[in-house]
């Protein structure tokens, strides 16, 4: 996924951030053996590479959350 420095996922609160991170944590750690999402979050404050990596993964999380929201009404109707 290409980074776009003008598109950021800004969770409304800590609960939303925790939810988004839960949607990507396992996949992130599988793709980056030996690293955790928390490692990247810590380094993102001083590393533009890690900031971009975190931004990209949070965009994935936002898409996953949106897909889950879209699927929710269909599950309730069944």
C-alpha positions as a Markdown table, in Angstrom:
| # | Residue | x | y | z |
|---|---|---|---|---|
| 1 | Unk | 0.0 | 0.0 | 0.0 |
| 2 | Unk | 1.4 | 3.4 | -0.9 |
| 3 | Unk | 1.6 | 6.1 | 1.7 |
| 4 | Unk | -0.2 | 9.3 | 1.3 |
| 5 | Unk | 1.0 | 11.9 | 3.8 |
| 6 | Unk | -2.2 | 13.8 | 3.5 |
| 7 | Unk | -4.5 | 10.9 | 4.5 |
| 8 | Unk | -4.4 | 10.0 | 8.2 |
| 9 | Unk | -6.6 | 7.9 | 10.3 |
| 10 | Unk | -7.3 | 9.9 | 13.4 |
| 11 | Unk | -9.2 | 7.8 | 16.0 |
| 12 | Unk | -11.8 | 9.9 | 17.9 |
| 13 | Unk | -10.7 | 8.5 | 21.2 |
| 14 | Unk | -8.5 | 5.9 | 22.9 |
| 15 | Unk | -11.2 | 3.3 | 22.7 |
| 16 | Unk | -11.4 | 3.7 | 18.9 |
| 17 | Unk | -7.6 | 3.5 | 18.6 |
| 18 | Unk | -7.6 | 0.3 | 20.7 |
| 19 | Unk | -10.3 | -1.2 | 18.4 |
| 20 | Unk | -8.4 | -0.3 | 15.2 |
| 21 | Unk | -5.2 | -1.7 | 16.6 |
| 22 | Unk | -6.9 | -4.9 | 17.5 |
| 23 | Unk | -7.9 | -5.4 | 13.9 |
| 24 | Unk | -4.3 | -5.3 | 12.7 |
| 25 | Unk | -2.1 | -6.4 | 15.5 |
| 26 | Unk | -1.9 | -10.1 | 14.6 |
| 27 | Unk | -1.3 | -9.5 | 10.9 |
| 28 | Unk | 1.3 | -6.8 | 11.6 |
| 29 | Unk | 3.2 | -9.1 | 13.9 |
| 30 | Unk | 3.1 | -11.9 | 11.4 |
| 31 | Unk | 4.4 | -9.6 | 8.6 |
| 32 | Unk | 7.1 | -8.2 | 10.9 |
| 33 | Unk | 8.6 | -11.1 | 12.9 |
| 34 | Unk | 10.4 | -9.9 | 16.0 |
| 35 | Unk | 8.5 | -6.6 | 16.2 |
| 36 | Unk | 5.3 | -5.6 | 17.8 |
| 37 | Unk | 2.8 | -2.9 | 16.9 |
| 38 | Unk | 3.8 | -1.2 | 20.1 |
| 39 | Unk | 7.4 | -1.1 | 19.0 |
| 40 | Unk | 6.5 | 0.8 | 15.9 |
| 41 | Unk | 4.1 | 3.1 | 17.8 |
| 42 | Unk | 7.0 | 4.1 | 20.1 |
| 43 | Unk | 9.4 | 4.7 | 17.2 |
| 44 | Unk | 6.9 | 6.6 | 15.1 |
| 45 | Unk | 7.4 | 9.7 | 17.2 |
| 46 | Unk | 11.0 | 10.1 | 15.9 |
| 47 | Unk | 11.2 | 7.9 | 12.8 |
| 48 | Unk | 9.4 | 9.0 | 9.6 |
| 49 | Unk | 9.7 | 5.5 | 8.2 |
| 50 | Unk | 7.9 | 4.0 | 11.2 |
| 51 | Unk | 5.4 | 6.9 | 11.2 |
| 52 | Unk | 4.6 | 5.9 | 7.6 |
| 53 | Unk | 4.4 | 2.2 | 8.4 |
| 54 | Unk | 2.0 | 2.9 | 11.3 |
| 55 | Unk | -0.1 | 5.2 | 9.1 |
| 56 | Unk | -0.4 | 2.5 | 6.4 |
| 57 | Unk | -1.4 | -0.2 | 8.9 |
| 58 | Unk | -3.9 | 2.1 | 10.6 |
| 59 | Unk | -5.5 | 2.8 | 7.1 |
| 60 | Unk | -5.9 | -1.0 | 6.8 |
| 61 | Unk | -7.5 | -1.1 | 10.2 |
| 62 | Unk | -9.9 | 1.7 | 9.2 |
| 63 | Unk | -10.9 | -0.2 | 6.1 |
| 64 | Unk | -11.5 | -3.4 | 8.1 |
| 65 | Unk | -13.6 | -1.5 | 10.7 |
| 66 | Unk | -15.7 | 0.0 | 7.8 |
| 67 | Unk | -16.2 | -3.4 | 6.3 |
| 68 | Unk | -17.3 | -4.8 | 9.6 |
| 69 | Unk | -19.8 | -1.9 | 10.1 |
| 70 | Unk | -21.2 | -2.5 | 6.6 |
| 71 | Unk | -21.6 | -6.2 | 7.4 |
| 72 | Unk | -23.3 | -5.6 | 10.7 |
| 73 | Unk | -26.8 | -4.6 | 9.4 |
| 74 | Unk | -26.8 | -7.7 | 7.2 |
| 75 | Unk | -26.1 | -9.9 | 10.2 |
| 76 | Unk | -28.8 | -8.3 | 12.3 |
| 77 | Unk | -31.4 | -8.7 | 9.5 |
| 78 | Unk | -30.7 | -12.4 | 9.2 |
